[in-house]
Amino acid sequence: MNKTDLAAAVAAKTGMTKKDAEKFVNVTIDTLMDALANGDKVQLVGFGTFETKTRAARVAKNPRTGEPVNVGETRVPAFKAGQALKNRIK
């Protein structure tokens, strides 16, 4: 399922127009991304938790030359599924 499919499913389940549902999906995703960019944790009870984690600096290897390359510390997004989502998938 891609973003267009999600918007179509939201429109079908809520009775919204596809255009309004697409706006809703876009605003929701933008709001989640803004919160994560600000370092906030987003908890959707029953679905899961979105947060950022810090990946420590490390030494990697250039696959072409085999030379070691220093990779700096960075923040990465992470998702932990909630219990209701885990149970539905089972």
N, C-alpha and C positions, 0 to 999 in steps of 0.2 A: 504494500500500500504506500502510495506517495502522497504528497500534500494535497494534490487535486482530488485524489480518491478520498482522503480524509474529509475534505471540505464537502464533497458530494454526500458522504455518509452522514455528516452533521446536518446538512440540509434536509436529507431524507428523514432523519429521526426527529428533527425539531420543527419542521415545516417552514424553515427559513428559505429564502431564495439562495441559489448557489453563490451568487455574488456576495450576499451578506455573510454566508457561512465561510466563504474564502477570506473575507476581511476578519472575521472572528478568529479563524485559525491563525492567520498571519499575526494578528495583534497578540494572541496568546503565546506564540512562539517567540516573538520579539520581546515580550515582557519576561519570559523565562530567560532568554539570552542576556537581557539587561541585568537581571538579578544576579545571574552567575558571573557576569563580567564585574559586578560590584563586590563579588566575594560572598554573596548571600547564599543560603541554603534554601531550596524550594522543596517543600514536603507536600505531596498530594496523597492524603491518607487513603490507603487501600491500593494505590497505584505504585508509588515509590518516591524516592528522594533523589533530587538532582543536586550536585554540589561540585565544587572544584577542589582538586587535591594538588599538592605541590610534588612534582617529580624532582628528586635530588639530582644535582650535577653528577655527571659520570663521564667515563672515557669510553667512546665507541670506536668501531673500526670502519674505515672507509672500505666499502665492498669492492671498489675498483682497484685500489692500490694496496689495501691492507694496512695503511698507515693509521695510527691512533688519532682520534679526533676528540677534542674536548667539547662536550655538550653541556651547556649551562642549565641551571635550575629553571624549571618552567611550571606553569599552572596548566592543568588539564581537566576537562570536564569528566565527571563520573556519575553513574546512575546505580542505585541500589533498589531492586524491585521490592515492593511491599508484599505482605503475606497474602492479601486477597489476589493480587496478580499471580503470584506463584501458585496458589491453589487453583486458579482458573486455567492456567497453562497445563497443570498436571492432568 
